[in-house]
Amino acid sequence: MKEKKIIYSREEMFKMNKRKLEERGVTLEDIALIAYKQQSKYNPDIELSTCLESVAKILTYRDIFHAVQLGIELDVLTEQGKLSEPMQGILEEDLGMFGIDELLGLSIASNYGVIGQTNFGDIDVNKPGIVGKLNKEGRKGKCHTFLDDIVGALAAAASTRVAQIQSEEYAEHDPSIKQLQMDLKQKK
């Protein structure tokens, strides 16, 4: 019997996540645009390409890979009617009191701390761009119970990552901030 592959490289995880998202009608650009709009309120010099780079980087992380793959798989199985009750009905209806989809989103966003989580909350409430589209489609026969929260969380994480990178770049150019010098060599 052939052994199943369960460990993947970052490149493989990125490609598998990108493919799953695209199969469900979501592009990396859709996600980056939400991050861009969220972050450009605070930094008008931000570029969409920077947000797209952050989305791509985040999709290479193992925990993110597992969340994206699991959430989308649950949505697909729900559309196919392959879950047992009561979960089949709860996921089909995207029951507001369910909350596990938001929990999955929070777990993704929390990779970028409390700010990542608050950015996710903003996106979850306001449903900008593709998140709003997925939410509406989910009410018309498709199941995006997990996908809309996953996409919102990816955008929130990308937005926060961009802010963190820009803060570090600012600090590098501020003469009043002393750069941390770390000696990581082990002493014998």
Sequence and secondary structure as in RCSB ss.txt:
>XXXX:A:sequence
MKEKKIIYSREEMFKMNKRKLEERGVTLEDIALIAYKQQSKYNPDIELSTCLESVAKILTYRDIFHAVQLGIELD
VLTEQGKLSEPMQGILEEDLGMFGIDELLGLSIASNYGVIGQTNFGDIDVNKPGIVGKLNKEGRKGKCHTFLDDI
VGALAAAASTRVAQIQSEEYAEHDPSIKQLQMDLKQKK
>XXXX:A:secstr
         HHHHHHHHHHHHHHTT  HHHHHHHHHHHHHTT TT  HHHHHHHHHHHTTSHHHHHHHHHHHHHH
HHHHTT S TTHHHHHHHT TTT HHHHHHHHHHGGGHHHHHHHHHHHHHH  HHHHHHHHHTTTT   TTHHHH
HHHHHHHHHHHHHHHHHHHHHHH TTS           
